[in-house]
Amino acid sequence: MADLEAALYSHLIAQAGITALVSQRIYPDAIPQNVVRPYITYTVVSARRPHNFAAASGMADYRIQFDIYAATSEETRAIAEALRNELDGLSGTLGSVIVSLARFANEQRLSVSPSSGAELALSRRIVDYLIWHRESLPTL
């Protein structure tokens, strides 16, 4: 799992369309404390590894959820669009990972109300991508 996640991070952090909006604030799984908005977190929600007739196929289909946080819905929409421009339809090599196809799966928009007067309102957008890629075969 770590190979795809690391390759994905390296790819996204190198895309000017994304870093123009979030700088390098792209985090796997969780954010550091007191992070500045806007930012993206991502996590593997599920991984499917189909078998051929006799053994593992060497292919995996990961569902990766990107959570986008910003001050406004317009900001989250722009960041989601930048992600779509980089990921939807992507195929090729990311680092050492061979990606057969990345495709958009789902999008949700949420507003997070502040819990105290000191906090600012927060807009959240969740986008999921399915990434079909090659991975090493299990050793027995």
N, C-alpha and C positions, 0 to 999 in steps of 0.2 A: 504494500500500500504506500509506503513512504516514497518509493521511486516516482510514482505518478504525481504525488502531492508536491514533492520537491521540484520536479520538472515543470509542473503547472505554475508554481510560485515564480520560478526563474523566468518563465515565459511572460507571465503577466507583468512582472516588475520591469520588464524590458520594453513594454508597449507604451509609447508616448501618449496615445489616446487615453489610456487608463491612468498613468502616473500624472498627467496634467490635471486630473480631477482628484486623485487621492494621494498624490506623492508616492511614497513607498509604504503607505499604511494599509498593507494587505497581510492578514494574519491567519495562520492555520489554527482552527479550533477555538481559540479564545484571544481576547485583546489584552494588552498590557493595561495597567491602571493609569487613569488620567490621560487616555489617548485623545488626541485632537480629532475632531470630525472634519470632513467625511472619512470613512474607512470601510474596508471590506474584511469580513471573516469568511472562512470557508471550511467545510468539513465533508468527509465522505459519509453519506447517509446510508448507502448500501453498496454492496459489491456482489456481482453475480459472475461466477466462473463456470461456464458450461463445459460439459464433457463431450468428446466425440464418442464413437462406438466403444472404445476400450479404455480410454484414459482422459486426463485433463487435456483441453484443447490448446492451452497456452494463451487464450484470450480472456479478457475480463471486461465487464461492463460496469463502470462505477457511476453511481448517481452522486454528484457533488453539489452541495447546497452552498450558495454564496449569499451571505447576509450583508446588505448594504445599509449603512447608517449615515444620515446627514441631517442637516437642520430642516430641509424642506423636501417635499415630494418631488419637486423639479430636479433637485440635485440627485436624488436616488434614481430618478428616471434616466438622467444623463449618464450616470455611472453604469446602470444596467444596460443601456444602449452601447456604451463603450465595451462592456464585457461581451455583448452579443456580437459586435463587430469583430472581436478577436477570437471568440470560441465557436459560434454557431457555424457548422460546416468545416471546422478545422480538421485537417488530416496532415500526417507527416511525422517528423521526428521532433520531439521535445526533449532536449538533452539526450539521454540514452533510451527514452521511451518511444516506441513506435505507436502512434495514434492512428487507428483506422478511420474513426469519425467521432467528432464531438458534436452533439446536437442539443438544442434547447428543449427543455422538458416542461417547465412550469414557472409561473411568476405569481407572487402575491405582494400586495401593498398593505402596509400596516402603519398606523400612527401610534407612537408610544407617548402617553401622557406623563408629564413630570409627576414624581411622587412627593415632591416638596417644592416650596416656593423658590428655593435656591437653584433648582435644576431647570434646564431649558427643554422645550418640547423637542421631540426627536422623531424623524421619519425613518421608517425601515422598509426595505423592499427585499424580498427573498426571491432568488432565481436559481433554478436547478438546471444542471446540464448532465446529460448522459455521455460518458466518454468511454468508447469502445477501444481497447488498446491491447497490445501484446505484453505479456509478463512471463517471467521464468516459470518453467514447469516445476511442480513440487518434486522433491527428492524423496524416495522411499527408503 
